[in-house]
Amino acid sequence: MALAPGLAGETPGSAELPAAIDALRRERKAVILAHYYQENAIQDIADYIGDSLELARRAASTEAEVIVFCGVHFMAETAKILNPDKIVLLPDLDAGCSLADACPADSFARFRAEHPDHFVVSYINCSAAVKAQSDLICTSSNAVQLVQQLPADRPILFAPDQNLGRWVSRQSGRELTLWPGSCMVHDSFSEQALLELQLEYPEAEVIAHPECEQHLLDLADFIGSTSKLLQRAQTSDASRFIVLTEPGILHQMRQRVPNKTFHEVPGADGCSCNACPYMRLNTMEKLWHCLATMGPAIELDDAIRERALRPIQRMLAMSA
């Protein structure tokens, strides 16, 4: 597709990018949704920032003609499922998700067939094809609440994150049959590095995402979704925090409570693998380019989209 009228084909310089993106956003009648794990500049220019549940709600209610989803592929798919007649753009189509990739639809269908009597609850971090095989979608913000609403005599299959599933099981008191998947980012945190930070800052509160492994959750003072971790940072009496989740959230924490101090936990061997490589594929340059060219756009098979819509709508209704 051609560039927007009046635009040169060259990407603006970094100093001009925010104004150029804003001009295109208005011209395209677009809304920019960004996850907390995006780079700081994208968070700063987005119309709405949130976790998966908050962004799903925004996608469901937006009146914009174009949705630009600065997140990963399954998030943009969810926006398209909710808005089949709107254009949904993802700045980089390669922005995937290790959880979604580790749960192929055909393998999941075989797993479901082994548990035919189970009610299927799928974490939103999965493909549209897996959502289409699910009875209910959840996020880390509402998973416990939703599972607690299900009939006590109905067995539950939970996919694809086994760490989140174990935490939901403990919190809800429900036994769950788990798909054996996990997040490459939340699996990477170093327990030794966490213990060293605790020794250095004994007054710090440890806050963790439930996708983390159990031995790390056992060391946490508070466990919650990204939005709940942000709320905790704002409401807790603690002035220092050690944060066990993707470090993109620290930008919002530092903006909202600048008088508090936040430490990210490095990965094993001191690596920076706690930063999601998929989330960081989106850049300001790619955001400008996708608005300029109106691509890449998310396209879905109608049959899959219609089947995937039902469990998402059920989630939104049960989370109201």
Secondary structure, DSSP 4 states (H G I P E B T S, - for coil): -PPPTT--SSPPPTTTHHHHHHHHHHHHTEEEEEETTS-HHHHHH-SEEE-HHHHHHHHHH---SEEEEES-HHHHHHHHHH-TTSEEE-S-TT---HHHHTS-HHHHHHHHHTSTT-EEEEESSS-HHHHTT-SEEE-TTTHHHHHHTS-TTS-EEEESBHHHHHHHHHHHT--EEE--B--TTTT-B-HHHHHHHHHH-TTPEEEE-TTS-HHHHTT-SEE--HHHHHHHHHHSS-SEEEEES-TTHHHHHHHH-TTSEEEEPPBGGG-STTS-TTGGG--HHHHHHHHHHT-SB----HHHHHHHHHHHHHHHHHT-
